[in-house]
Amino acid sequence: MTQLQVKLHQPWARGYIEAGAVATVRLLADSSGTVTKAGRTQQKPVAISGGNGEFGPYTVFDLPGGGYYGIDITRPRGPDISQEYLIQEGEVRKETITMAASPHEYLGWQQYAGIVRSDPYRRETDRSPDAPASTGIKRLDTLVLKGRSRIEGLYRRRAQRAPRVFAAGVPASGVAWALVKEAAGGGGRDWTRVGDPLDWAPQGDAEFAVWFRTMPSPGEGIDLVDQLRTKNAPRGQLDRLFPRWLSFQAGARRTKAPKPGPSTSGPIDLASVPWSWWGEQPHQDEEIRLLYDLVRPSPVDRRIPGHLTISVQDRRWSGLLEFLASGRLNRAGDVFDGVLRSDDAESALYGKFKGPLVAVAGGIVLIAQAKSTEVQRWDGWLENLSNWFPGIPDGPILLGCRRVQQAKSSQELLTAYGHLREGIERGIPFFSASIRMLALALAQIGGDIPDAEESGRYIAPVSSRIDPDQPFTVIRL
Amino acid sequence: MSNGNDPALAFFDDAHPRADPGTHVLIVGVGKYTHGKGAGASPVGGDLRQLTSPPISARAIADWFIESFKNRKKPLVSVSLLISEEQPKAYSPRGRAGAAPFNAPAATLANVKKAARIWADRLSSHQDNMAVFYFCGHGASLGQQAALLLEDFGEPGAAFDGAIDVNVLRGTMKNSAAIQQVYLLDCCRTNADDLYRNEPSIGSRVLSLASFQRGHSAPPQQFVLFPTIDGEEAFGIKDRASVFSSSIVDALVFAAADGSTGVWRTTTGNLLNAVDQLVRLRVPEQLTKRSKPNALDATSFDFNEIDEPAVTRSFVTISDLAFWGKVELECVDPAGVAASQKKHSRDSSAETCCAFLLNEGRWRFTGWLPNSPPNIQGHERTVRVPVAYVTLEVKP
């Protein structure tokens, strides 16, 4: 038996992620270095261990014999990690591949996901003292100079302090889309601040601010899920602790009462926070991270430094969420099928496992990767997701997208459009992918249903403001 | 299916059995912007620079499809080509001596609409047809919205019409019978993105396809490749194909192929990996950080096949490009059987790597600077066909 057992190690991160990357192993040459006929590659998900690398299981690759083996690790973002090992016949080789370390424990998982730089303290434009000022190759020098001046400009203008955080009054109705359009066009933004700034003190350094929030207790988790069972759940203490929408306002005035009329404040990131993700069953090392990069601009606003990232650190789902957000779901191939086949998504819907937002994430992946429009077992729970949780706009959107795929008549198409409209009327979705799917579905039926084309135009001001690299909805105003 | 009256048709395989599936390609290259910078500048389009790369890139892609594309189940049947350039030139497909030169229609909204309609009509003949759409020119992108700007973008009175809304194109094509669809969108990302600030919806519907008439129950599989390169400077060298299109062609010719199943196949998933790698080699990191629209439902499927590669194309670069132009690189066979190969980086001024053709096996990669420290740290590894990427560390 010859084996390669592999896992990844993300220094300083807490806990572990079960399937955070994809490893591809192939035989390169025999033990003498003589290349062999190309054999089949093996591709499997691998765990990422935080701490000192002691957490999480190894992924086992059974090898045909001794030789030089190449392994390529694909992460949600950034280049692949490639290694080569000489493994002797009969050897069981355990390898823990350590990834670049973050200087801060609190940035470990963001480091893995490719959300933060490998060394936040080192400017990307830094040069070693021995480095020449110019390569002597005009085109390369021009390109590097352009890139450097853009990044230098961002550093110069970076936010000097963390943004202030407010609960935002985003209505759970179709009006929300219009409010965003108006605010993005320079109109009223008062609704982005409900009451005083939240008394949330961030930690961080010159480049990042991070808010460490206590996650909902099991009882609060149940209550948060219950809130999703009604469209306009009453606001109360729970909503003050865990506001559905947060706004991060850079350069916001310190005055408590908002000034009437058009705001003159800096950029605002409006974030949909999935507090109910775990329902009543959070693990100790699982949490939601709110990270503000004071230097890097939002993909939607590239001239102004600073943007917010929300990430869910979940043993089972973090990897899938990040691959989904980075657009690399296809690079992960079918290896994440195990995550979905375990019925976690369906169990979440019935309250047996985590919260219904897990079912939304599962539904997005299942619809995106569906091989057939024939009715699947999960078609049934898409209906339930839509019907049982009026507080989740994503539910009818996913159902509508699936029904558009399946429509065989004008009436079925109208019904599908009805679901999409229902989703729009419930407000802005939790997941950015839901908004993308909504836009595509409306475009698909726009030729047949003129109202759908109109709905597409209605949501466009929001979809053009969404950070496309994040799993959850973050809107730049 | 027919070649019909299609002024954009640059290639059509008349011998292809009408009932069999095939691949149909629509190529749009826009270098000339009537209302861009210059005499015809309009308030909306006036910031768009005239480009030289897109017509060259469009022809290079057409050449590759006509000359080299190989898919046994879906052979190439048609290539439609629209090109806008300052001085229109006839197109003569490479490798098809005797073929009459073809005058591609300009990539205006009206012409693209007509070509797209005929392309979609050809695709409707079989669910196993494969659609390929390639665009090269200016693009605008913000959040989840993206538009491909055509020659007449910015026309007074209809300023935002002369563009293709990518979401609308993809959404509409979900009604196409063709299951597998490939979109290769080669846009330089410039200040055109700002257009979305005042106009959340840019572009026109270039195609209308009725819903629920696909005739089968398999959902479409759309693969979308969209560059992350920032700015016109990184887009391409004047009068040469763009970095992104060159990388696509190289990925298709060799880098993306995988022989592990016995046939050297390129899947769309491998294409994404290979283009990523090749672009990283050719554009400094500082310019590749821009965001991109996600290819959410991009599934991986077979796209192309190549003959078994005989040598490994090995791309060698260094970790700090400040020393590019000064470093000399060498590949040495540790067994001393094959001859060593040396290249100087100053001779690879268009790229940030040196390419070596190496036999499969163990190789030692080394490099020297005229003054040290810093030093280039050597590296020994096995290289296998079709491609190897080697980055040597610059150590202080």
Contacts between the chains, C-beta under 8 A, distances in Angstrom:
chain1	res1	chain2	res2	distance
A	26	B	260	6.9
A	28	B	382	4.1
A	28	B	384	5.6
A	29	B	361	6.9
A	29	B	362	7.0
A	29	B	382	4.8
A	33	B	335	7.5
A	33	B	361	6.6
A	33	B	362	4.5
A	33	B	382	7.0
A	34	B	361	7.4
A	35	B	360	4.3
A	35	B	361	5.5
A	35	B	382	7.1
A	35	B	384	6.5
A	38	B	259	4.7
A	38	B	260	5.7
A	38	B	384	7.1
A	38	B	385	8.0
A	39	B	260	6.7
A	40	B	260	5.1
A	40	B	261	7.4
A	41	B	258	7.5
A	41	B	260	4.9
A	68	B	382	5.0
A	70	B	382	7.1
A	70	B	384	7.6
A	74	B	273	7.8
A	79	B	276	7.5
A	79	B	277	7.3
A	79	B	280	6.5
A	80	B	273	7.5
A	80	B	277	8.0
A	82	B	389	7.7
A	84	B	381	5.4
A	84	B	382	6.3
A	124	B	285	7.2
A	124	B	286	6.4
A	125	B	286	7.4
A	127	B	320	7.6
A	127	B	322	5.5
A	128	B	320	6.9
A	128	B	322	7.8
A	128	B	374	6.5
A	128	B	394	7.5
A	128	B	396	5.4
A	130	B	371	7.9
A	130	B	373	6.4
A	130	B	374	5.3
A	130	B	396	6.6
A	131	B	320	6.4
A	131	B	322	3.9
A	131	B	323	6.7
A	131	B	374	8.0
A	132	B	322	5.9
A	132	B	323	6.9
A	132	B	326	6.6
A	135	B	321	7.0
A	135	B	322	6.6
A	135	B	323	7.4
A	135	B	324	4.8
A	135	B	325	3.7
A	135	B	326	7.0
A	136	B	325	4.4
A	136	B	326	7.3
A	136	B	346	6.7
A	137	B	324	6.7
A	137	B	325	4.5
A	137	B	346	6.9
A	137	B	349	4.4
A	138	B	349	7.8
A	139	B	237	6.4
A	139	B	349	6.6
A	139	B	350	6.9
A	140	B	284	7.1
A	140	B	321	6.9
A	140	B	324	6.2
A	140	B	325	7.0
A	140	B	349	7.1
A	140	B	352	6.5
A	142	B	233	5.8
A	143	B	233	5.8
A	143	B	234	5.8
A	143	B	283	6.8
A	143	B	284	5.1
A	143	B	286	7.8
A	143	B	287	5.9
A	144	B	284	5.0
A	144	B	286	6.6
A	144	B	321	6.7
A	144	B	322	7.9
A	146	B	231	6.2
A	146	B	233	5.7
A	146	B	234	7.8
A	146	B	286	7.6
A	146	B	287	6.7
A	147	B	230	7.4
A	147	B	284	5.6
A	147	B	285	7.5
A	147	B	286	2.4
A	147	B	287	4.6
A	148	B	286	6.0
A	150	B	230	7.6
A	150	B	286	7.1
A	151	B	286	6.0
A	181	B	200	7.2
A	184	B	197	8.0
A	299	B	143	7.6
A	299	B	290	7.2
A	299	B	291	3.2
A	300	B	142	6.0
A	300	B	143	5.0
A	302	B	193	7.6
A	302	B	290	7.3
A	324	B	296	7.5
A	325	B	294	7.3
A	326	B	294	7.1
A	327	B	292	6.9
A	327	B	293	7.6
A	327	B	294	3.2
A	327	B	295	4.9
A	327	B	296	6.7
A	327	B	298	7.1
A	328	B	272	7.9
A	329	B	296	7.1
A	329	B	298	7.0
A	330	B	223	7.4
A	330	B	268	7.2
A	330	B	269	4.9
A	330	B	272	6.9
A	330	B	295	6.9
A	330	B	298	4.4
A	330	B	299	5.8
A	330	B	300	4.9
A	331	B	269	6.1
A	331	B	272	6.6
A	331	B	273	6.7
A	333	B	269	6.8
A	333	B	300	6.6
A	368	B	296	5.6
A	368	B	297	4.1
A	369	B	297	7.2
A	369	B	299	6.4
A	370	B	219	5.4
A	371	B	218	7.0
A	371	B	219	7.3
A	372	B	217	5.6
A	372	B	218	6.2
A	372	B	219	7.2
A	373	B	217	4.4
A	373	B	218	7.2
A	373	B	219	5.7
A	374	B	217	5.5
A	404	B	211	7.5
A	405	B	174	8.0
A	405	B	219	5.3
A	407	B	211	6.2
A	407	B	212	4.6
A	408	B	212	5.1
A	409	B	212	6.5
A	410	B	212	7.9
A	412	B	212	7.1
A	413	B	211	5.5
A	413	B	212	6.2
A	432	B	144	7.3
A	433	B	294	7.8
A	433	B	296	5.9
A	435	B	144	6.5
A	436	B	144	5.1
A	436	B	294	7.1
A	436	B	296	5.7
A	437	B	296	7.2
A	439	B	144	6.5
A	439	B	167	5.0
A	439	B	171	7.4
A	440	B	167	5.9
A	440	B	170	6.0
A	440	B	171	4.5
A	440	B	174	7.0
A	441	B	171	7.0
A	442	B	171	7.1
A	443	B	165	7.7
A	443	B	167	5.2
A	443	B	168	4.4
A	443	B	170	7.1
A	443	B	171	2.6
A	443	B	172	6.2
A	444	B	171	4.1
A	444	B	172	6.5
A	444	B	174	4.6
A	444	B	175	6.1
A	444	B	211	6.7
A	445	B	211	5.5
A	446	B	168	7.1
A	446	B	171	7.1
A	446	B	172	7.7
A	446	B	205	7.2
A	447	B	172	6.5
A	447	B	175	7.6
A	447	B	205	7.3
A	447	B	208	4.2
A	447	B	209	6.6
A	447	B	210	6.8
A	447	B	211	7.2
A	448	B	210	6.4
A	448	B	211	5.0
A	456	B	167	7.9
A	456	B	168	7.7
A	456	B	201	7.6
A	457	B	200	7.7
A	457	B	201	5.4
A	460	B	145	6.5
A	460	B	200	4.2
A	460	B	201	4.5
A	461	B	200	4.1
A	463	B	143	5.7
A	463	B	144	4.3
A	463	B	145	5.8
A	463	B	167	7.9
A	464	B	142	4.7
A	464	B	143	4.3
A	464	B	144	6.9
A	464	B	145	4.2
A	464	B	196	4.9
A	464	B	200	5.0
A	465	B	142	7.7
A	465	B	143	5.2
A	466	B	143	4.5
A	466	B	144	5.3
A	467	B	143	7.2
A	467	B	291	7.8
A	468	B	143	6.0
A	468	B	144	5.2
A	468	B	291	5.9
A	468	B	292	7.4
A	468	B	293	5.9
A	468	B	294	5.7
A	469	B	291	5.5
A	469	B	294	7.6
A	476	B	143	7.9
